[in-house]
Amino acid sequence: MTALRITLGVLLVIAAAVAAVPALVLFDLVSGGTGWGLCETGLSSCSTGYFAGPELFALLTVVMFVILALAAMCLRALRHLGSRRS
């Protein structure tokens, strides 16, 4: 039961980190970086394709759904184990 709680906590931390990725990419771009590879030469001469942003969004959305589905399964297992104990 403790392992499930730890797993749930780790999954929630990972979900928060994935949710923060767009803000971190924008912060990197604004501070003169490459936006984690989104703009190879920086923001001033960024010539990315039309699908770079939506591709990143789709990837983050899929990852977030998978993480939240795993968290829901952990919660369901915790509830099931809790009801068996009482």
C-alpha positions as CSV (number, residue, x, y, z in Angstrom):
1,M,0.0,0.0,0.0
2,T,2.9,2.3,0.8
3,A,4.5,1.5,-2.6
4,L,1.3,2.6,-4.3
5,R,1.2,5.9,-2.5
6,I,4.8,6.6,-3.4
7,T,4.1,5.7,-7.0
8,L,1.1,8.0,-7.0
9,G,3.2,10.8,-5.6
10,V,5.9,10.3,-8.2
11,L,3.3,10.2,-11.0
12,L,1.8,13.5,-9.8
13,V,5.3,15.1,-9.7
14,I,6.0,13.9,-13.2
15,A,2.6,15.3,-14.4
16,A,3.4,18.7,-12.9
17,A,6.8,18.6,-14.6
18,V,5.2,17.7,-18.0
19,A,2.7,20.6,-17.5
20,A,5.6,23.0,-16.9
21,V,7.5,22.1,-20.1
22,P,5.8,24.7,-22.3
23,A,6.6,27.5,-19.8
24,L,10.2,26.3,-19.6
25,V,10.5,26.2,-23.4
26,L,9.2,29.8,-23.6
27,F,11.5,31.0,-20.9
28,D,14.4,29.4,-22.7
29,L,13.5,31.1,-25.9
30,V,13.0,34.5,-24.3
31,S,16.4,34.3,-22.5
32,G,18.2,33.6,-25.8
33,G,18.2,29.9,-25.9
34,T,17.0,27.4,-28.5
35,G,13.8,26.5,-26.8
36,W,15.0,23.0,-26.2
37,G,15.7,22.5,-29.9
38,L,12.5,24.2,-31.1
39,C,14.4,27.1,-32.7
40,E,18.0,26.0,-33.5
41,T,19.3,29.5,-34.1
42,G,17.3,31.3,-31.4
43,L,14.2,33.4,-31.5
44,S,15.4,36.2,-33.7
45,S,15.9,33.9,-36.8
46,C,13.6,31.0,-35.9
47,S,12.3,29.3,-39.0
48,T,10.5,26.3,-37.7
49,G,7.8,24.5,-39.7
50,Y,4.1,24.9,-39.1
51,F,3.9,21.7,-37.2
52,A,6.7,22.1,-34.6
53,G,4.4,23.7,-32.0
54,P,1.4,21.4,-32.5
55,E,3.7,18.4,-32.6
56,L,5.1,19.3,-29.2
57,F,1.6,20.0,-27.9
58,A,0.4,16.6,-29.1
59,L,3.3,14.8,-27.6
60,L,2.9,16.5,-24.2
61,T,-0.9,15.8,-24.3
62,V,-0.4,12.1,-24.9
63,V,2.2,11.9,-22.2
64,M,0.0,13.7,-19.8
65,F,-3.0,11.4,-20.5
66,V,-0.8,8.3,-20.0
67,I,0.5,9.7,-16.7
68,L,-2.9,10.6,-15.4
69,A,-4.3,7.2,-16.5
70,L,-1.6,5.5,-14.4
71,A,-2.4,7.8,-11.5
72,A,-6.1,6.9,-11.8
73,M,-5.2,3.2,-11.7
74,C,-3.1,3.7,-8.6
75,L,-6.0,5.6,-6.9
76,R,-8.4,2.8,-7.8
77,A,-6.0,0.2,-6.5
78,L,-5.6,2.2,-3.2
79,R,-9.3,2.5,-2.8
80,H,-9.8,-1.2,-3.5
81,L,-7.1,-2.2,-0.9
82,G,-8.5,0.3,1.6
83,S,-12.0,-1.2,1.3
84,R,-10.6,-4.8,1.7
85,R,-8.9,-3.8,4.9
86,S,-12.1,-2.5,6.6
